[in-house]
Amino acid sequence: MFDKFLKILQNKEIRKKLLQIFLILIIFRVLAHMPLPGINLNALNTLFQSNQLLGIVDLLSGSGLKSFSIVALGVGPYITASIIIQLLTVIVPKLERLSQEGEFGQKKIDSYTRWLTVPFAALQGYGTIAILNRAGTGIISGLTPLHTAFLVTVLTAGTLLLMWMGEIISEKKIGNGMSWIIFAGIIASSLSGVGQAMATYDSSQLLNILLYIVVSFIVIVGVVFITESQRNIPVIYARQFRDGKNFGNNMSYLPVRVNQVGMVPIIFAASIVTIPSVLSQYLVTVHSNSKILDLLYKGSLLFSDQKIYMIFYFIMVVLFTFFYTSLVFKADKIAENLNKQGAYVPGIRPGKETEDYLNGVSSKIVLLGAVFLGVVAILPIVTQIIFGGKNFMIGGASLLIVVGVIMETLKQLEAYSVQNDYEDKYSDYSLVKMDTAKKEEEVSVK
């Protein structure tokens, strides 16, 4: 694997793209350490240490919220806008037709997502400021309407800047830009945590550290195994089948992955499970003014219980896995394409029966992937209970995102390298052929 990676890096075009991505991520990390004016960072750090859910919000922001920087909201509003657009694609016929129009339709949907990101970023920025101000810990000093408008404007602009940087990374065809930004934040936060752990090392924590390493290794192996696992459905092409001969040569396989959607469900679910906590903090001073607000406040307080929050998070991950898989895995389209190509699944009639069979297979194996993602998502809470402290919490979602980004990047790098090698060989072959033809022409003239 290491030798293959070194061979990939020998490609000049790949090195150039990786360097550009690296420079963009450096700019992002610099912006993440530029706090906005009027913020008490000591009070903000104290609040983060006492509130676990803020850590999930910080994960989506790319670790920019801890310092309340220019990019404090991160790509969270863009992810929220993506969720809404994905839901509307299923509900609104116009968007559904656009999603089926190939590259043109996808560009239009991406445009709608960008526009929707602007109001979401403004609302989330204002909500974050209001919550921190209501916390009463002196995090934001001297907050006036003009100061609030300034902060909201800067936070919205920071999100749009990250969205633009993420799209530039995506254009390099080496991984997803938004995932790269979250990945960079996780790595930076992890390195900071390692440094802090080394500075405060105590020999009594040795067992916990060893357990942390072992469990982390098991999670990484599990993530790789589930990500690479797939069910191969046999498919026979009848037009190539003659007189019952060469049966094996005419059979191919349709791969259906256990995890078809990567870390997307965890990112989506993380943005949802934080809503009750945010709502409870916002309603803490106004819930008594209305019975409806009081009911909402009491309901949101239920999720402050660690066990209820863990169950809710697990359920959300499972549901989002099935939902997003239904958007990605189109059994009706696959069955239609197989029928057009004269192919069929052995023992299954083409058409509706093939579609039902594919949906059944997908549902069964996706259930395994959904449960695995749910377990990975709640792993930090479980390890906190086991290890008895948050210093050794294992970020299951963080590990999944990091491993997922690395694996996706390596695959795309390998594919890009193979494509370039093929183009170079084909180009060399063409040059040789042209040179030979030229010499033959010269001989014939003589």
Secondary structure, 3 states (H helix, E strand, C coil): CHHHHHHHHCCHHHHHHHHHHHHHHHHHHHHCCCECCCECHHHHHHHHHHCCHHHHHHHHHCCCCCCCECCCCCCHHHHHHHHHHHHHHHHCHHHHHHHCCHHHHHHHHHHHHHHHHHHHHHHHHHHHHHHHHHCCCCCECCCCHHHHHHHHHHHHHHHHHHHHHHHHHHHCCCCCHHHHHHHHHHHHHHHHHHHHHHHCCCHHHHHHHHHHHHHHHHHHHHHHHHHHCEEEEEEEEHHHCECCECCHHHEEEEEEECCCCCCHHHHHHHHHHHHHHHHHHHHCCCHHHCHHHHHHHHHHHHCCCHHHHHHHHHHHHHHHHHHHHHHHCCHHHHHHHHHHCCEECCCCCCCHHHHHHHHHHHHHHHHHHHHHHHHHHHHHHHHHHHHCCHHHCCCHHHHHHHHHHHHHHHHHHHHHHHHHHHHHHHHHHHHHHHHHHHHHHHHHHC
